[in-house]
């Protein structure tokens, strides 16, 4: 019996909505948190500001720490995390819609990937990122259960 928790940034709660509305969600879903800025990633998920601020909180290693630390915060076996940019930020020279997604199960990193979206509108990008992370999670479950 596994318990799941999510740490979100770029998807801003979409994963929490999706998991909490599944049939019998209370049997597997412990909850989640949205930490949109580095200060909140630091405060709630113990991400060092020194590693967060240079990348505006969007980095593969940061999402790996988010996935690991959400497990402890919510007493969960499985932690999913995602952080990224759902729209271009020209002043920071960020033009692609990119996210990093990580999955921890029982203290082990099962997946950590860069994902891209070709969607145009910000909400569509956020939904695409959430869907891609869920697909990655389903793939990991398949590998983990075999």
N, CA, C and O atoms as a GROMACS GRO file, in nm:
protein
  584
    1UNK      N    1   0.085  -0.119   0.000
    1UNK     CA    2   0.000   0.000   0.000
    1UNK      C    3   0.089   0.125   0.000
    1UNK      O    4   0.163   0.148   0.095
    2UNK      N    5   0.082   0.203  -0.105
    2UNK     CA    6   0.165   0.321  -0.120
    2UNK      C    7   0.083   0.448  -0.104
    2UNK      O    8  -0.033   0.454  -0.146
    3UNK      N    9   0.144   0.548  -0.043
    3UNK     CA   10   0.083   0.680  -0.028
    3UNK      C   11   0.160   0.778  -0.114
    3UNK      O   12   0.283   0.773  -0.121
    4UNK      N   13   0.087   0.868  -0.179
    4UNK     CA   14   0.142   0.960  -0.277
    4UNK      C   15   0.128   1.104  -0.230
    4UNK      O   16   0.027   1.141  -0.169
    5UNK      N   17   0.229   1.186  -0.257
    5UNK     CA   18   0.223   1.330  -0.233
    5UNK      C   19   0.290   1.400  -0.352
    5UNK      O   20   0.377   1.344  -0.417
    6UNK      N   21   0.247   1.523  -0.378
    6UNK     CA   22   0.301   1.598  -0.492
    6UNK      C   23   0.353   1.735  -0.447
    6UNK      O   24   0.297   1.798  -0.358
    7UNK      N   25   0.461   1.777  -0.511
    7UNK     CA   26   0.517   1.911  -0.493
    7UNK      C   27   0.514   1.978  -0.629
    7UNK      O   28   0.580   1.934  -0.724
    8UNK      N   29   0.438   2.085  -0.638
    8UNK     CA   30   0.419   2.152  -0.766
    8UNK      C   31   0.471   2.294  -0.764
    8UNK      O   32   0.478   2.359  -0.660
    9UNK      N   33   0.507   2.339  -0.882
    9UNK     CA   34   0.538   2.479  -0.904
    9UNK      C   35   0.466   2.522  -1.032
    9UNK      O   36   0.362   2.588  -1.025
   10UNK      N   37   0.519   2.486  -1.146
   10UNK     CA   38   0.464   2.530  -1.275
   10UNK      C   39   0.319   2.487  -1.297
   10UNK      O   40   0.243   2.559  -1.362
   11UNK      N   41   0.278   2.372  -1.245
   11UNK     CA   42   0.141   2.324  -1.265
   11UNK      C   43   0.045   2.382  -1.162
   11UNK      O   44  -0.077   2.365  -1.174
   12UNK      N   45   0.096   2.449  -1.063
   12UNK     CA   46   0.021   2.531  -0.968
   12UNK      C   47  -0.107   2.466  -0.913
   12UNK      O   48  -0.212   2.531  -0.906
   13UNK      N   49  -0.097   2.340  -0.876
   13UNK     CA   50  -0.210   2.272  -0.812
   13UNK      C   51  -0.290   2.180  -0.902
   13UNK      O   52  -0.378   2.108  -0.854
   14UNK      N   53  -0.261   2.179  -1.031
   14UNK     CA   54  -0.337   2.092  -1.123
   14UNK      C   55  -0.322   1.944  -1.085
   14UNK      O   56  -0.419   1.869  -1.091
   15UNK      N   57  -0.203   1.903  -1.048
   15UNK     CA   58  -0.183   1.763  -1.007
   15UNK      C   59  -0.263   1.732  -0.882
   15UNK      O   60  -0.320   1.623  -0.870
   16UNK      N   61  -0.267   1.826  -0.789
   16UNK     CA   62  -0.344   1.806  -0.667
   16UNK      C   63  -0.492   1.787  -0.699
   16UNK      O   64  -0.558   1.702  -0.640
   17UNK      N   65  -0.544   1.866  -0.791
   17UNK     CA   66  -0.684   1.852  -0.832
   17UNK      C   67  -0.705   1.716  -0.897
   17UNK      O   68  -0.801   1.646  -0.864
   18UNK      N   69  -0.617   1.678  -0.989
   18UNK     CA   70  -0.633   1.551  -1.060
   18UNK      C   71  -0.629   1.431  -0.965
   18UNK      O   72  -0.714   1.342  -0.974
   19UNK      N   73  -0.532   1.428  -0.874
   19UNK     CA   74  -0.522   1.313  -0.783
   19UNK      C   75  -0.634   1.313  -0.680
   19UNK      O   76  -0.686   1.207  -0.646
   20UNK      N   77  -0.672   1.430  -0.629
   20UNK     CA   78  -0.773   1.434  -0.524
   20UNK      C   79  -0.914   1.402  -0.575
   20UNK      O   80  -1.002   1.370  -0.495
   21UNK      N   81  -0.934   1.410  -0.704
   21UNK     CA   82  -1.067   1.380  -0.758
   21UNK      C   83  -1.078   1.238  -0.815
   21UNK      O   84  -1.182   1.201  -0.869
   22UNK      N   85  -0.972   1.160  -0.803
   22UNK     CA   86  -0.978   1.020  -0.847
   22UNK      C   87  -1.065   0.940  -0.751
   22UNK      O   88  -1.078   0.973  -0.633
   23UNK      N   89  -1.123   0.835  -0.803
   23UNK     CA   90  -1.205   0.746  -0.721
   23UNK      C   91  -1.121   0.690  -0.606
   23UNK      O   92  -1.010   0.640  -0.627
   24UNK      N   93  -1.174   0.699  -0.486
   24UNK     CA   94  -1.110   0.649  -0.364
   24UNK      C   95  -0.971   0.710  -0.343
   24UNK      O   96  -0.878   0.641  -0.301
   25UNK      N   97  -0.958   0.838  -0.373
   25UNK     CA   98  -0.830   0.908  -0.360
   25UNK      C   99  -0.774   0.898  -0.219
   25UNK      O  100  -0.652   0.894  -0.200
   26UNK      N  101  -0.860   0.896  -0.121
   26UNK     CA  102  -0.815   0.890   0.018
   26UNK      C  103  -0.736   0.764   0.052
   26UNK      O  104  -0.668   0.760   0.153
   27UNK      N  105  -0.746   0.663  -0.032
   27UNK     CA  106  -0.673   0.539  -0.008
   27UNK      C  107  -0.525   0.550  -0.045
   27UNK      O  108  -0.442   0.473   0.004
   28UNK      N  109  -0.491   0.645  -0.134
   28UNK     CA  110  -0.352   0.654  -0.180
   28UNK      C  111  -0.294   0.795  -0.180
   28UNK      O  112  -0.172   0.810  -0.182
   29UNK      N  113  -0.378   0.896  -0.178
   29UNK     CA  114  -0.330   1.034  -0.194
   29UNK      C  115  -0.324   1.105  -0.059
   29UNK      O  116  -0.426   1.122   0.007
   30UNK      N  117  -0.203   1.145  -0.019
   30UNK     CA  118  -0.185   1.215   0.109
   30UNK      C  119  -0.195   1.365   0.096
   30UNK      O  120  -0.226   1.433   0.194
   31UNK      N  121  -0.170   1.420  -0.021
   31UNK     CA  122  -0.180   1.565  -0.040
   31UNK      C  123  -0.066   1.622  -0.120
   31UNK      O  124   0.014   1.549  -0.179
   32UNK      N  125  -0.062   1.754  -0.121
   32UNK     CA  126   0.041   1.820  -0.198
   32UNK      C  127   0.059   1.964  -0.157
   32UNK      O  128  -0.012   2.016  -0.071
   33UNK      N  129   0.155   2.026  -0.221
   33UNK     CA  130   0.187   2.166  -0.193
   33UNK      C  131   0.230   2.232  -0.323
   33UNK      O  132   0.294   2.170  -0.408
   34UNK      N  133   0.193   2.359  -0.336
   34UNK     CA  134   0.240   2.439  -0.448
   34UNK      C  135   0.336   2.543  -0.394
   34UNK      O  136   0.298   2.627  -0.312
   35UNK      N  137   0.459   2.536  -0.438
   35UNK     CA  138   0.561   2.633  -0.399
   35UNK      C  139   0.609   2.701  -0.526
   35UNK      O  140   0.693   2.648  -0.598
   36UNK      N  141   0.554   2.817  -0.552
   36UNK     CA  142   0.577   2.884  -0.678
   36UNK      C  143   0.708   2.962  -0.682
   36UNK      O  144   0.766   2.979  -0.789
   37UNK      N  145   0.755   3.010  -0.568
   37UNK     CA  146   0.878   3.090  -0.567
   37UNK      C  147   0.984   3.023  -0.481
   37UNK      O  148   0.955   2.933  -0.402
   38UNK      N  149   1.107   3.067  -0.497
   38UNK     CA  150   1.220   3.007  -0.424
   38UNK      C  151   1.203   3.016  -0.273
   38UNK      O  152   1.239   2.923  -0.201
   39UNK      N  153   1.150   3.127  -0.225
   39UNK     CA  154   1.133   3.142  -0.080
   39UNK      C  155   1.043   3.033  -0.024
   39UNK      O  156   1.070   2.980   0.084
   40UNK      N  157   0.936   2.998  -0.094
   40UNK     CA  158   0.843   2.895  -0.047
   40UNK      C  159   0.901   2.755  -0.067
   40UNK      O  160   0.876   2.665   0.014
   41UNK      N  161   0.978   2.736  -0.175
   41UNK     CA  162   1.048   2.607  -0.192
   41UNK      C  163   1.145   2.585  -0.076
   41UNK      O  164   1.159   2.474  -0.026
   42UNK      N  165   1.211   2.692  -0.035
   42UNK     CA  166   1.304   2.685   0.077
   42UNK      C  167   1.229   2.660   0.209
   42UNK      O  168   1.266   2.570   0.285
   43UNK      N  169   1.127   2.737   0.234
   43UNK     CA  170   1.055   2.729   0.362
   43UNK      C  171   0.987   2.593   0.382
   43UNK      O  172   0.996   2.535   0.489
   44UNK      N  173   0.918   2.544   0.279
   44UNK     CA  174   0.836   2.424   0.295
   44UNK      C  175   0.904   2.294   0.251
   44UNK      O  176   0.875   2.188   0.305
   45UNK      N  177   0.993   2.304   0.153
   45UNK     CA  178   1.056   2.182   0.098
   45UNK      C  179   1.206   2.178   0.123
   45UNK      O  180   1.275   2.087   0.076
   46UNK      N  181   1.257   2.277   0.196
   46UNK     CA  182   1.398   2.280   0.237
   46UNK      C  183   1.495   2.281   0.119
   46UNK      O  184   1.601   2.218   0.123
   47UNK      N  185   1.458   2.352   0.015
   47UNK     CA  186   1.546   2.371  -0.101
   47UNK      C  187   1.637   2.490  -0.069
   47UNK      O  188   1.586   2.600  -0.044
   48UNK      N  189   1.767   2.473  -0.069
   48UNK     CA  190   1.856   2.585  -0.036
   48UNK      C  191   1.838   2.703  -0.132
   48UNK      O  192   1.835   2.684  -0.254
   49UNK      N  193   1.826   2.822  -0.077
   49UNK     CA  194   1.810   2.940  -0.161
   49UNK      C  195   1.929   2.959  -0.254
   49UNK      O  196   1.913   3.006  -0.367
   50UNK      N  197   2.047   2.923  -0.209
   50UNK     CA  198   2.167   2.940  -0.291
   50UNK      C  199   2.161   2.858  -0.419
   50UNK      O  200   2.220   2.897  -0.520
   51UNK      N  201   2.091   2.744  -0.417
   51UNK     CA  202   2.079   2.664  -0.540
   51UNK      C  203   1.952   2.699  -0.616
   51UNK      O  204   1.943   2.673  -0.736
   52UNK      N  205   1.856   2.757  -0.550
   52UNK     CA  206   1.727   2.787  -0.613
   52UNK      C  207   1.729   2.920  -0.690
   52UNK      O  208   1.685   2.926  -0.805
   53UNK      N  209   1.779   3.022  -0.627
   53UNK     CA  210   1.768   3.156  -0.686
   53UNK      C  211   1.837   3.174  -0.821
   53UNK      O  212   1.781   3.241  -0.907
   54UNK      N  213   1.956   3.117  -0.844
   54UNK     CA  214   2.020   3.137  -0.975
   54UNK      C  215   1.939   3.082  -1.093
   54UNK      O  216   1.953   3.129  -1.206
   55UNK      N  217   1.854   2.983  -1.067
   55UNK     CA  218   1.775   2.922  -1.175
   55UNK      C  219   1.627   2.957  -1.164
   55UNK      O  220   1.544   2.901  -1.236
   56UNK      N  221   1.594   3.050  -1.077
   56UNK     CA  222   1.455   3.086  -1.048
   56UNK      C  223   1.375   2.964  -1.005
   56UNK      O  224   1.254   2.958  -1.026
   57UNK      N  225   1.441   2.868  -0.946
   57UNK     CA  226   1.373   2.748  -0.896
   57UNK      C  227   1.344   2.644  -1.000
   57UNK      O  228   1.275   2.546  -0.971
   58UNK      N  229   1.394   2.661  -1.121
   58UNK     CA  230   1.366   2.567  -1.229
   58UNK      C  231   1.496   2.496  -1.266
   58UNK      O  232   1.582   2.552  -1.335
   59UNK      N  233   1.508   2.372  -1.219
   59UNK     CA  234   1.632   2.298  -1.237
   59UNK      C  235   1.604   2.152  -1.204
   59UNK      O  236   1.520   2.121  -1.119
   60UNK      N  237   1.673   2.063  -1.272
   60UNK     CA  238   1.655   1.919  -1.250
   60UNK      C  239   1.685   1.880  -1.105
   60UNK      O  240   1.607   1.805  -1.045
   61UNK      N  241   1.794   1.929  -1.049
   61UNK     CA  242   1.830   1.893  -0.912
   61UNK      C  243   1.729   1.946  -0.811
   61UNK      O  244   1.703   1.882  -0.709
   62UNK      N  245   1.672   2.062  -0.839
   62UNK     CA  246   1.571   2.118  -0.749
   62UNK      C  247   1.446   2.031  -0.748
   62UNK      O  248   1.391   2.003  -0.642
   63UNK      N  249   1.402   1.988  -0.865
   63UNK     CA  250   1.282   1.904  -0.868
   63UNK      C  251   1.307   1.768  -0.803
   63UNK      O  252   1.217   1.711  -0.743
   64UNK      N  253   1.430   1.717  -0.814
   64UNK     CA  254   1.462   1.592  -0.745
   64UNK      C  255   1.452   1.608  -0.594
   64UNK      O  256   1.399   1.521  -0.525
   65UNK      N  257   1.502   1.720  -0.542
   65UNK     CA  258   1.492   1.748  -0.398
   65UNK      C  259   1.347   1.769  -0.358
   65UNK      O  260   1.305   1.726  -0.250
   66UNK      N  261   1.270   1.836  -0.443
   66UNK     CA  262   1.127   1.856  -0.414
   66UNK      C  263   1.055   1.722  -0.401
   66UNK      O  264   0.976   1.702  -0.310
   67UNK      N  265   1.083   1.631  -0.494
   67UNK     CA  266   1.017   1.499  -0.493
   67UNK      C  267   1.056   1.420  -0.369
   67UNK      O  268   0.972   1.354  -0.307
   68UNK      N  269   1.182   1.426  -0.333
   68UNK     CA  270   1.229   1.355  -0.213
   68UNK      C  271   1.169   1.416  -0.087
   68UNK      O  272   1.120   1.344   0.000
   69UNK      N  273   1.173   1.548  -0.078
   69UNK     CA  274   1.130   1.614   0.045
   69UNK      C  275   0.980   1.616   0.066
   69UNK      O  276   0.935   1.624   0.180
   70UNK      N  277   0.902   1.608  -0.041
   70UNK     CA  278   0.756   1.603  -0.024
   70UNK      C  279   0.716   1.472   0.044
   70UNK      O  280   0.615   1.468   0.115
   71UNK      N  281   0.793   1.367   0.022
   71UNK     CA  282   0.764   1.239   0.088
   71UNK      C  283   0.771   1.255   0.240
   71UNK      O  284   0.682   1.209   0.311
   72UNK      N  285   0.876   1.319   0.288
   72UNK     CA  286   0.889   1.340   0.431
   72UNK      C  287   0.783   1.433   0.486
   72UNK      O  288   0.729   1.410   0.594
   73UNK      N  289   0.753   1.538   0.413
   73UNK     CA  290   0.655   1.637   0.458
   73UNK      C  291   0.515   1.577   0.473
   73UNK      O  292   0.440   1.614   0.563
   74UNK      N  293   0.480   1.484   0.383
   74UNK     CA  294   0.346   1.424   0.384
   74UNK      C  295   0.345   1.278   0.426
   74UNK      O  296   0.243   1.210   0.412
   75UNK      N  297   0.457   1.228   0.478
   75UNK     CA  298   0.466   1.088   0.520
   75UNK      C  299   0.417   0.994   0.410
   75UNK      O  300   0.331   0.909   0.432
   76UNK      N  301   0.474   1.013   0.291
   76UNK     CA  302   0.433   0.938   0.172
   76UNK      C  303   0.547   0.850   0.123
   76UNK      O  304   0.664   0.879   0.146
   77UNK      N  305   0.510   0.742   0.054
   77UNK     CA  306   0.608   0.653  -0.008
   77UNK      C  307   0.651   0.704  -0.145
   77UNK      O  308   0.763   0.678  -0.190
   78UNK      N  309   0.561   0.776  -0.210
   78UNK     CA  310   0.582   0.822  -0.347
   78UNK      C  311   0.574   0.975  -0.350
   78UNK      O  312   0.479   1.034  -0.299
   79UNK      N  313   0.675   1.037  -0.410
   79UNK     CA  314   0.674   1.182  -0.426
   79UNK      C  315   0.691   1.219  -0.572
   79UNK      O  316   0.783   1.173  -0.639
   80UNK      N  317   0.601   1.302  -0.620
   80UNK     CA  318   0.610   1.356  -0.756
   80UNK      C  319   0.637   1.505  -0.744
   80UNK      O  320   0.580   1.572  -0.658
   81UNK      N  321   0.723   1.557  -0.830
   81UNK     CA  322   0.752   1.700  -0.826
   81UNK      C  323   0.770   1.752  -0.967
   81UNK      O  324   0.816   1.682  -1.058
   82UNK      N  325   0.732   1.880  -0.983
   82UNK     CA  326   0.748   1.946  -1.112
   82UNK      C  327   0.770   2.095  -1.091
   82UNK      O  328   0.705   2.158  -1.008
   83UNK      N  329   0.862   2.149  -1.169
   83UNK     CA  330   0.887   2.293  -1.168
   83UNK      C  331   0.928   2.333  -1.310
   83UNK      O  332   0.990   2.254  -1.381
   84UNK      N  333   0.893   2.453  -1.350
   84UNK     CA  334   0.925   2.492  -1.487
   84UNK      C  335   0.872   2.629  -1.523
   84UNK      O  336   0.834   2.708  -1.437
   85UNK      N  337   0.870   2.654  -1.654
   85UNK     CA  338   0.820   2.780  -1.709
   85UNK      C  339   0.710   2.748  -1.810
   85UNK      O  340   0.734   2.679  -1.910
   86UNK      N  341   0.589   2.798  -1.786
   86UNK     CA  342   0.476   2.774  -1.874
   86UNK      C  343   0.459   2.883  -1.979
   86UNK      O  344   0.373   2.873  -2.066
   87UNK      N  345   0.543   2.986  -1.971
   87UNK     CA  346   0.540   3.091  -2.072
   87UNK      C  347   0.680   3.150  -2.083
   87UNK      O  348   0.759   3.142  -1.989
   88UNK      N  349   0.712   3.208  -2.196
   88UNK     CA  350   0.844   3.267  -2.215
   88UNK      C  351   0.868   3.383  -2.118
   88UNK      O  352   0.774   3.453  -2.080
   89UNK      N  353   0.994   3.401  -2.078
   89UNK     CA  354   1.033   3.513  -1.993
   89UNK      C  355   1.151   3.581  -2.062
   89UNK      O  356   1.267   3.555  -2.028
   90UNK      N  357   1.121   3.669  -2.160
   90UNK     CA  358   1.229   3.729  -2.240
   90UNK      C  359   1.336   3.801  -2.159
   90UNK      O  360   1.453   3.795  -2.194
   91UNK      N  361   1.297   3.868  -2.050
   91UNK     CA  362   1.396   3.941  -1.971
   91UNK      C  363   1.499   3.849  -1.906
   91UNK      O  364   1.606   3.895  -1.867
   92UNK      N  365   1.467   3.720  -1.894
   92UNK     CA  366   1.563   3.622  -1.842
   92UNK      C  367   1.614   3.530  -1.954
   92UNK      O  368   1.682   3.430  -1.928
   93UNK      N  369   1.580   3.566  -2.077
   93UNK     CA  370   1.621   3.489  -2.196
   93UNK      C  371   1.571   3.345  -2.190
   93UNK      O  372   1.641   3.252  -2.230
   94UNK      N  373   1.449   3.328  -2.141
   94UNK     CA  374   1.384   3.196  -2.137
   94UNK      C  375   1.272   3.200  -2.241
   94UNK      O  376   1.175   3.274  -2.227
   95UNK      N  377   1.288   3.120  -2.345
   95UNK     CA  378   1.193   3.124  -2.455
   95UNK      C  379   1.116   2.994  -2.474
   95UNK      O  380   1.009   2.995  -2.536
   96UNK      N  381   1.166   2.883  -2.423
   96UNK     CA  382   1.094   2.758  -2.440
   96UNK      C  383   1.011   2.728  -2.316
   96UNK      O  384   1.044   2.770  -2.205
   97UNK      N  385   0.903   2.655  -2.337
   97UNK     CA  386   0.817   2.612  -2.228
   97UNK      C  387   0.873   2.479  -2.179
   97UNK      O  388   0.854   2.375  -2.242
   98UNK      N  389   0.940   2.485  -2.066
   98UNK     CA  390   1.018   2.372  -2.017
   98UNK      C  391   0.984   2.345  -1.872
   98UNK      O  392   0.954   2.436  -1.795
   99UNK      N  393   0.991   2.218  -1.836
   99UNK     CA  394   0.972   2.179  -1.696
   99UNK      C  395   1.065   2.063  -1.666
   99UNK      O  396   1.114   1.994  -1.756
  100UNK      N  397   1.089   2.044  -1.538
  100UNK     CA  398   1.162   1.928  -1.489
  100UNK      C  399   1.069   1.852  -1.396
  100UNK      O  400   1.004   1.911  -1.310
  101UNK      N  401   1.063   1.722  -1.415
  101UNK     CA  402   0.974   1.637  -1.337
  101UNK      C  403   1.055   1.525  -1.274
  101UNK      O  404   1.142   1.466  -1.338
  102UNK      N  405   1.026   1.496  -1.148
  102UNK     CA  406   1.098   1.390  -1.077
  102UNK      C  407   1.001   1.305  -0.997
  102UNK      O  408   0.896   1.351  -0.951
  103UNK      N  409   1.040   1.178  -0.981
  103UNK     CA  410   0.958   1.081  -0.907
  103UNK      C  411   1.048   1.004  -0.811
  103UNK      O  412   1.148   0.945  -0.852
  104UNK      N  413   1.012   1.006  -0.684
  104UNK     CA  414   1.080   0.928  -0.580
  104UNK      C  415   0.984   0.822  -0.531
  104UNK      O  416   0.866   0.848  -0.512
  105UNK      N  417   1.034   0.702  -0.510
  105UNK     CA  418   0.956   0.593  -0.450
  105UNK      C  419   1.044   0.527  -0.345
  105UNK      O  420   1.154   0.480  -0.374
  106UNK      N  421   0.993   0.524  -0.222
  106UNK     CA  422   1.066   0.462  -0.111
  106UNK      C  423   1.211   0.509  -0.102
  106UNK      O  424   1.302   0.428  -0.084
  107UNK      N  425   1.231   0.639  -0.115
  107UNK     CA  426   1.364   0.695  -0.099
  107UNK      C  427   1.457   0.681  -0.217
  107UNK      O  428   1.574   0.716  -0.208
  108UNK      N  429   1.406   0.630  -0.328
  108UNK     CA  430   1.490   0.613  -0.448
  108UNK      C  431   1.435   0.698  -0.563
  108UNK      O  432   1.314   0.703  -0.586
  109UNK      N  433   1.525   0.763  -0.632
  109UNK     CA  434   1.487   0.841  -0.749
  109UNK      C  435   1.459   0.746  -0.864
  109UNK      O  436   1.549   0.675  -0.910
  110UNK      N  437   1.334   0.742  -0.911
  110UNK     CA  438   1.298   0.655  -1.023
  110UNK      C  439   1.304   0.726  -1.158
  110UNK      O  440   1.332   0.665  -1.260
  111UNK      N  441   1.277   0.857  -1.156
  111UNK     CA  442   1.279   0.931  -1.281
  111UNK      C  443   1.307   1.078  -1.253
  111UNK      O  444   1.265   1.132  -1.151
  112UNK      N  445   1.378   1.139  -1.345
  112UNK     CA  446   1.404   1.283  -1.340
  112UNK      C  447   1.427   1.327  -1.484
  112UNK      O  448   1.530   1.296  -1.544
  113UNK      N  449   1.331   1.398  -1.538
  113UNK     CA  450   1.336   1.430  -1.680
  113UNK      C  451   1.301   1.575  -1.710
  113UNK      O  452   1.223   1.639  -1.639
  114UNK      N  453   1.360   1.623  -1.817
  114UNK     CA  454   1.323   1.753  -1.873
  114UNK      C  455   1.208   1.727  -1.969
  114UNK      O  456   1.214   1.636  -2.052
  115UNK      N  457   1.103   1.808  -1.958
  115UNK     CA  458   0.989   1.794  -2.049
  115UNK      C  459   0.960   1.929  -2.113
  115UNK      O  460   0.980   2.034  -2.052
  116UNK      N  461   0.912   1.924  -2.234
  116UNK     CA  462   0.880   2.044  -2.311
  116UNK      C  463   0.733   2.041  -2.351
  116UNK      O  464   0.671   1.935  -2.357
  117UNK      N  465   0.680   2.159  -2.377
  117UNK     CA  466   0.543   2.168  -2.427
  117UNK      C  467   0.540   2.257  -2.550
  117UNK      O  468   0.609   2.359  -2.556
  118UNK      N  469   0.460   2.217  -2.645
  118UNK     CA  470   0.442   2.297  -2.766
  118UNK      C  471   0.308   2.372  -2.762
  118UNK      O  472   0.273   2.442  -2.857
  119UNK      N  473   0.235   2.358  -2.653
  119UNK     CA  474   0.108   2.429  -2.638
  119UNK      C  475   0.134   2.580  -2.639
  119UNK      O  476   0.244   2.624  -2.607
  120UNK      N  477   0.033   2.656  -2.676
  120UNK     CA  478   0.051   2.801  -2.690
  120UNK      C  479   0.004   2.879  -2.567
  120UNK      O  480   0.074   2.970  -2.521
  121UNK      N  481  -0.110   2.845  -2.514
  121UNK     CA  482  -0.165   2.918  -2.399
  121UNK      C  483  -0.109   2.863  -2.268
  121UNK      O  484  -0.085   2.743  -2.257
  122UNK      N  485  -0.090   2.950  -2.170
  122UNK     CA  486  -0.026   2.911  -2.044
  122UNK      C  487  -0.099   2.797  -1.974
  122UNK      O  488  -0.035   2.701  -1.931
  123UNK      N  489  -0.231   2.803  -1.963
  123UNK     CA  490  -0.305   2.696  -1.895
  123UNK      C  491  -0.291   2.564  -1.970
  123UNK      O  492  -0.279   2.458  -1.908
  124UNK      N  493  -0.292   2.569  -2.102
  124UNK     CA  494  -0.273   2.447  -2.182
  124UNK      C  495  -0.134   2.389  -2.159
  124UNK      O  496  -0.118   2.267  -2.154
  125UNK      N  497  -0.034   2.474  -2.144
  125UNK     CA  498   0.103   2.429  -2.115
  125UNK      C  499   0.105   2.362  -1.978
  125UNK      O  500   0.161   2.254  -1.963
  126UNK      N  501   0.044   2.425  -1.879
  126UNK     CA  502   0.041   2.369  -1.744
  126UNK      C  503  -0.029   2.232  -1.744
  126UNK      O  504   0.018   2.138  -1.679
  127UNK      N  505  -0.139   2.222  -1.815
  127UNK     CA  506  -0.211   2.094  -1.822
  127UNK      C  507  -0.127   1.989  -1.895
  127UNK      O  508  -0.126   1.873  -1.856
  128UNK      N  509  -0.058   2.030  -2.000
  128UNK     CA  510   0.029   1.939  -2.074
  128UNK      C  511   0.141   1.888  -1.983
  128UNK      O  512   0.171   1.768  -1.983
  129UNK      N  513   0.202   1.976  -1.906
  129UNK     CA  514   0.308   1.933  -1.813
  129UNK      C  515   0.253   1.833  -1.711
  129UNK      O  516   0.317   1.732  -1.682
  130UNK      N  517   0.134   1.861  -1.655
  130UNK     CA  518   0.074   1.770  -1.557
  130UNK      C  519   0.049   1.633  -1.621
  130UNK      O  520   0.077   1.530  -1.560
  131UNK      N  521  -0.002   1.633  -1.742
  131UNK     CA  522  -0.029   1.507  -1.813
  131UNK      C  523   0.100   1.430  -1.840
  131UNK      O  524   0.105   1.308  -1.824
  132UNK      N  525   0.205   1.502  -1.882
  132UNK     CA  526   0.332   1.434  -1.908
  132UNK      C  527   0.392   1.373  -1.782
  132UNK      O  528   0.450   1.264  -1.787
  133UNK      N  529   0.378   1.441  -1.668
  133UNK     CA  530   0.429   1.385  -1.543
  133UNK      C  531   0.348   1.262  -1.503
  133UNK      O  532   0.406   1.164  -1.456
  134UNK      N  533   0.219   1.265  -1.520
  134UNK     CA  534   0.137   1.148  -1.487
  134UNK      C  535   0.173   1.030  -1.577
  134UNK      O  536   0.180   0.917  -1.530
  135UNK      N  537   0.196   1.056  -1.705
  135UNK     CA  538   0.238   0.948  -1.796
  135UNK      C  539   0.373   0.890  -1.753
  135UNK      O  540   0.392   0.768  -1.756
  136UNK      N  541   0.465   0.976  -1.713
  136UNK     CA  542   0.596   0.930  -1.665
  136UNK      C  543   0.577   0.846  -1.539
  136UNK      O  544   0.643   0.743  -1.522
  137UNK      N  545   0.488   0.887  -1.451
  137UNK     CA  546   0.459   0.813  -1.329
  137UNK      C  547   0.403   0.674  -1.361
  137UNK      O  548   0.443   0.576  -1.299
  138UNK      N  549   0.311   0.667  -1.455
  138UNK     CA  550   0.252   0.538  -1.496
  138UNK      C  551   0.361   0.447  -1.552
  138UNK      O  552   0.362   0.328  -1.523
  139UNK      N  553   0.453   0.502  -1.632
  139UNK     CA  554   0.565   0.423  -1.683
  139UNK      C  555   0.651   0.370  -1.569
  139UNK      O  556   0.694   0.255  -1.572
  140UNK      N  557   0.677   0.453  -1.470
  140UNK     CA  558   0.759   0.413  -1.356
  140UNK      C  559   0.690   0.303  -1.275
  140UNK      O  560   0.754   0.210  -1.228
  141UNK      N  561   0.561   0.315  -1.258
  141UNK     CA  562   0.486   0.213  -1.185
  141UNK      C  563   0.499   0.080  -1.256
  141UNK      O  564   0.517  -0.023  -1.192
  142UNK      N  565   0.491   0.081  -1.388
  142UNK     CA  566   0.505  -0.040  -1.467
  142UNK      C  567   0.642  -0.105  -1.446
  142UNK      O  568   0.651  -0.226  -1.429
  143UNK      N  569   0.746  -0.024  -1.446
  143UNK     CA  570   0.882  -0.077  -1.426
  143UNK      C  571   0.901  -0.123  -1.283
  143UNK      O  572   0.966  -0.224  -1.258
  144UNK      N  573   0.844  -0.049  -1.189
  144UNK     CA  574   0.862  -0.078  -1.046
  144UNK      C  575   0.789  -0.205  -1.004
  144UNK      O  576   0.837  -0.280  -0.920
  145UNK      N  577   0.672  -0.228  -1.064
  145UNK     CA  578   0.590  -0.343  -1.022
  145UNK      C  579   0.630  -0.473  -1.091
  145UNK      O  580   0.587  -0.581  -1.050
  146UNK      N  581   0.714  -0.464  -1.196
  146UNK     CA  582   0.757  -0.587  -1.265
  146UNK      C  583   0.874  -0.653  -1.196
  146UNK      O  584   0.922  -0.756  -1.242
   0.00000   0.00000   0.00000
